[in-house]
Amino acid sequence: MPLIVRDHTWTQNQNTVYISVPLKGVKTANVHVICTDEYLKVSFPPFLFEVFLFGPINEEKSEAKIGNGVAVFTLQKRRDELWEQLFTNIDKDKQKQIREQAILKVQEKEAEKSKAKAARIQQEKKYALETMMKLENEERDRIQKMKNEECARATAEMDFWRETQRKTAEENENQQKLRGTGILDNQPVCQKTECANATPAVTVLHNTGNTTSGQISKKQKPKDLPAPRSAGCIKINFTPRVFPTALRESRIPEEEEWLKKQAEARRAVDTDLAELDDLKEEERNPDWLKEKGDKLFMAGNYQAAVNAYNLAIKLNRKIPALFSNRAACHLKLRNLHKAIEDSSQALELLTPAVAANAPGRLKAHVRRGTAFCELELYVEGLTDYQAALRIDPHNEALRADTDKIREIIQGTT
């Protein structure tokens, strides 16, 4: 149920009503307003302000300002008059009808806004498309104009070259005709007898003809082109890399360290496999090795039991009982730090703590606590014994050991 706001204020004059609604610390973005000619609703969860107006208003000319912790509404009256009160007293059915009409009207307005927005977006897309097409047409026309100008220029150059070739051919043809009639052959003799100054002119004309024909013959000779370059294949060898990425100087130390660790791991695996090669088929079963280790432990041969558990762990490192039993062997052999390590490893494998693995966790805590106490680390040992006691609170022997460790701690302090 929303909390109804009743501490609003309102004033009026002949044509306007002013309503102020406190927002109770609610953010402006969470305020929703529904307003019609005879209904005003302000929802800002968990609060609600609702009023069925005394008279009709012009919602199109009305305004709402929301900010600074208050919502102020300026409602324009349809008739210039003073209201007796802000609310009008109507029955619940009428209120329900007005609410439904207001919600329907708001939905219609939202639908109209959505349609108008969609139409505006469609119009903008259409305008953008038309503008783009116009720009493309202008660009196409500009390119076509450049092509036409270039084509006209090339055509003019071609016509000029053809006209030049035609004139050159006509001059050569006229010179050949004059040479065939003998006019050019007799002309030098006549010039020599009459005027020595004219000889160079005839000689120049004769030489000009020969030079032109020589140039034409030279142009007709094919040019000596160089031989085509020989083709071949260049073989490229890349430095072999273990990593698929490119070599980077900043990553060289990191890569070398990783390769070193991998080599050490491979050597360790090879060593383990070499040890396992001498075992029989049934001896390569970690469960069989565990049972053998348990029998050796019961017989008091603790070192042989450790060897059996070692081989079983090399075959399968996910069995917590192997680490816990080996910790018991280390306790007997006074290898206290190794007993702590194996007990901790067993507890890591016995997660999550459920009822099914409670006996295993109990043994691991007791064995690690015993090793801590043997090292005179009584506080750490008490922590493990208390953890074991929480698993089996009815174990009287375990409770007695816990109390004894606590007394030792209190005595030393």
Solvent accessible surface area in square Angstrom, and as a share of the most:
residue,aa,sasa,rsa
1,M,221,0.99
2,P,63,0.40
3,L,98,0.49
4,I,85,0.43
5,V,7,0.04
6,R,191,0.70
7,D,80,0.41
8,H,36,0.16
9,T,88,0.51
10,W,78,0.28
11,T,89,0.52
12,Q,53,0.24
13,N,62,0.32
14,Q,96,0.43
15,N,71,0.36
16,T,9,0.05
17,V,0,0.00
18,Y,89,0.34
19,I,1,0.00
20,S,34,0.22
21,V,0,0.00
22,P,38,0.24
23,L,2,0.01
24,K,89,0.38
25,G,77,0.74
26,V,26,0.15
27,K,151,0.64
28,T,73,0.42
29,A,90,0.70
30,N,71,0.36
31,V,16,0.09
32,H,114,0.51
33,V,57,0.33
34,I,34,0.17
35,C,33,0.20
36,T,10,0.06
37,D,41,0.21
38,E,71,0.32
39,Y,3,0.01
40,L,0,0.00
41,K,52,0.22
42,V,0,0.00
43,S,28,0.18
44,F,0,0.00
45,P,86,0.54
46,P,77,0.48
47,F,42,0.18
48,L,25,0.13
49,F,2,0.01
50,E,40,0.18
51,V,0,0.00
52,F,14,0.06
53,L,6,0.03
54,F,75,0.31
55,G,7,0.06
56,P,41,0.26
57,I,0,0.00
58,N,28,0.14
59,E,23,0.11
60,E,135,0.60
61,K,138,0.59
62,S,22,0.14
63,E,100,0.45
64,A,54,0.42
65,K,143,0.61
66,I,57,0.29
67,G,26,0.25
68,N,161,0.83
69,G,44,0.42
70,V,43,0.25
71,A,0,0.00
72,V,56,0.32
73,F,3,0.01
74,T,31,0.18
75,L,2,0.01
76,Q,52,0.23
77,K,15,0.06
78,R,128,0.47
79,R,135,0.49
80,D,105,0.54
81,E,61,0.27
82,L,105,0.52
83,W,10,0.04
84,E,153,0.69
85,Q,69,0.31
86,L,3,0.02
87,F,79,0.33
88,T,38,0.22
89,N,136,0.70
90,I,50,0.26
91,D,91,0.47
92,K,168,0.71
93,D,113,0.58
94,K,87,0.37
95,Q,42,0.18
96,K,122,0.52
97,Q,88,0.39
98,I,12,0.06
99,R,84,0.31
100,E,94,0.42
101,Q,92,0.41
102,A,2,0.01
103,I,75,0.38
104,L,101,0.50
105,K,69,0.29
106,V,38,0.22
107,Q,104,0.46
108,E,91,0.41
109,K,64,0.27
110,E,93,0.42
111,A,49,0.38
112,E,113,0.51
113,K,128,0.54
114,S,68,0.44
115,K,146,0.62
116,A,63,0.49
117,K,115,0.49
118,A,59,0.46
119,A,63,0.49
120,R,126,0.46
121,I,65,0.33
122,Q,117,0.52
123,Q,113,0.50
124,E,91,0.41
125,K,127,0.54
126,K,111,0.47
127,Y,151,0.57
128,A,53,0.41
129,L,102,0.51
130,E,90,0.40
131,T,51,0.30
132,M,108,0.48
133,M,101,0.45
134,K,126,0.54
135,L,106,0.53
136,E,86,0.39
137,N,70,0.36
138,E,89,0.40
139,E,75,0.34
140,R,137,0.50
141,D,94,0.49
142,R,120,0.44
143,I,73,0.37
144,Q,93,0.41
145,K,128,0.54
146,M,109,0.49
147,K,122,0.52
148,N,83,0.43
149,E,99,0.45
150,E,89,0.40
151,C,85,0.51
152,A,64,0.50
153,R,122,0.45
154,A,51,0.40
155,T,71,0.41
156,A,61,0.47
157,E,95,0.43
158,M,93,0.41
159,D,75,0.39
160,F,152,0.63
161,W,141,0.49
162,R,147,0.54
163,E,68,0.30
164,T,60,0.35
165,Q,89,0.40
166,R,117,0.43
167,K,108,0.46
168,T,46,0.27
169,A,59,0.46
170,E,78,0.35
171,E,103,0.46
172,N,33,0.17
173,E,90,0.40
174,N,83,0.43
175,Q,41,0.18
176,Q,120,0.53
177,K,121,0.51
178,L,74,0.37
179,R,90,0.33
180,G,69,0.67
181,T,98,0.57
182,G,17,0.16
183,I,97,0.49
184,L,29,0.14
185,D,91,0.47
186,N,107,0.55
187,Q,63,0.28
188,P,39,0.24
189,V,99,0.57
190,C,56,0.34
191,Q,32,0.14
192,K,135,0.57
193,T,108,0.63
194,E,136,0.61
195,C,55,0.33
196,A,78,0.61
197,N,132,0.67
198,A,27,0.21
199,T,33,0.19
200,P,78,0.49
201,A,67,0.52
202,V,20,0.12
203,T,61,0.36
204,V,92,0.53
205,L,88,0.44
206,H,89,0.40
207,N,75,0.39
208,T,65,0.38
209,G,7,0.06
210,N,74,0.38
211,T,74,0.43
212,T,37,0.21
213,S,63,0.41
214,G,27,0.26
215,Q,99,0.44
216,I,62,0.32
217,S,50,0.32
218,K,145,0.61
219,K,171,0.72
220,Q,139,0.62
221,K,137,0.58
222,P,122,0.77
223,K,174,0.74
224,D,145,0.75
225,L,150,0.75
226,P,120,0.76
227,A,87,0.67
228,P,127,0.80
229,R,233,0.85
230,S,110,0.71
231,A,110,0.85
232,G,70,0.67
233,C,141,0.84
234,I,157,0.80
235,K,175,0.74
236,I,120,0.61
237,N,124,0.63
238,F,173,0.72
239,T,113,0.66
240,P,125,0.78
241,R,80,0.29
242,V,107,0.62
243,F,45,0.19
244,P,136,0.85
245,T,90,0.53
246,A,77,0.60
247,L,109,0.54
248,R,159,0.58
249,E,153,0.69
250,S,95,0.61
251,R,132,0.48
252,I,60,0.31
253,P,90,0.57
254,E,105,0.47
255,E,26,0.11
256,E,107,0.48
257,E,96,0.43
258,W,115,0.40
259,L,65,0.32
260,K,132,0.56
261,K,117,0.49
262,Q,62,0.28
263,A,29,0.22
264,E,79,0.35
265,A,51,0.40
266,R,141,0.51
267,R,143,0.52
268,A,55,0.43
269,V,80,0.46
270,D,86,0.45
271,T,76,0.44
272,D,41,0.21
273,L,95,0.47
274,A,60,0.47
275,E,74,0.33
276,L,16,0.08
277,D,95,0.49
278,D,126,0.65
279,L,34,0.17
280,K,127,0.54
281,E,142,0.64
282,E,93,0.42
283,E,39,0.18
284,R,98,0.36
285,N,69,0.36
286,P,25,0.16
287,D,81,0.42
288,W,88,0.31
289,L,5,0.02
290,K,51,0.21
291,E,100,0.45
292,K,89,0.38
293,G,0,0.00
294,D,43,0.22
295,K,145,0.61
296,L,38,0.19
297,F,53,0.22
298,M,160,0.71
299,A,83,0.65
300,G,36,0.35
301,N,72,0.37
302,Y,58,0.22
303,Q,97,0.43
304,A,26,0.20
305,A,0,0.00
306,V,9,0.05
307,N,76,0.39
308,A,7,0.05
309,Y,2,0.01
310,N,45,0.23
311,L,39,0.19
312,A,0,0.00
313,I,5,0.02
314,K,79,0.34
315,L,59,0.29
316,N,52,0.27
317,R,139,0.51
318,K,154,0.65
319,I,38,0.19
320,P,32,0.20
321,A,36,0.28
322,L,0,0.00
323,F,4,0.02
324,S,7,0.05
325,N,28,0.14
326,R,41,0.15
327,A,0,0.00
328,A,12,0.09
329,C,0,0.00
330,H,12,0.06
331,L,32,0.16
332,K,115,0.49
333,L,58,0.29
334,R,141,0.51
335,N,54,0.27
336,L,16,0.08
337,H,124,0.56
338,K,110,0.47
339,A,0,0.00
340,I,27,0.14
341,E,114,0.51
342,D,10,0.05
343,S,0,0.00
344,S,33,0.21
345,Q,56,0.25
346,A,0,0.00
347,L,24,0.12
348,E,112,0.50
349,L,49,0.25
350,L,18,0.09
351,T,93,0.54
352,P,104,0.65
353,A,70,0.54
354,V,75,0.43
355,A,93,0.72
356,A,96,0.74
357,N,26,0.13
358,A,21,0.16
359,P,82,0.52
360,G,25,0.24
361,R,35,0.13
362,L,34,0.17
363,K,107,0.45
364,A,1,0.00
365,H,28,0.12
366,V,42,0.24
367,R,51,0.19
368,R,53,0.19
369,G,0,0.00
370,T,41,0.24
371,A,0,0.00
372,F,32,0.13
373,C,24,0.15
374,E,79,0.35
375,L,53,0.26
376,E,126,0.56
377,L,77,0.38
378,Y,59,0.22
379,V,96,0.55
380,E,78,0.35
381,G,0,0.00
382,L,24,0.12
383,T,80,0.47
384,D,5,0.03
385,Y,18,0.07
386,Q,61,0.27
387,A,14,0.11
388,A,0,0.00
389,L,26,0.13
390,R,175,0.64
391,I,45,0.23
392,D,44,0.23
393,P,61,0.38
394,H,157,0.70
395,N,48,0.25
396,E,126,0.56
397,A,71,0.55
398,L,11,0.05
399,R,95,0.35
400,A,56,0.43
401,D,58,0.30
402,T,1,0.00
403,D,60,0.31
404,K,121,0.51
405,I,13,0.07
406,R,80,0.29
407,E,114,0.51
408,I,66,0.34
409,I,30,0.15
410,Q,116,0.52
411,G,67,0.64
412,T,102,0.59
413,T,138,0.80
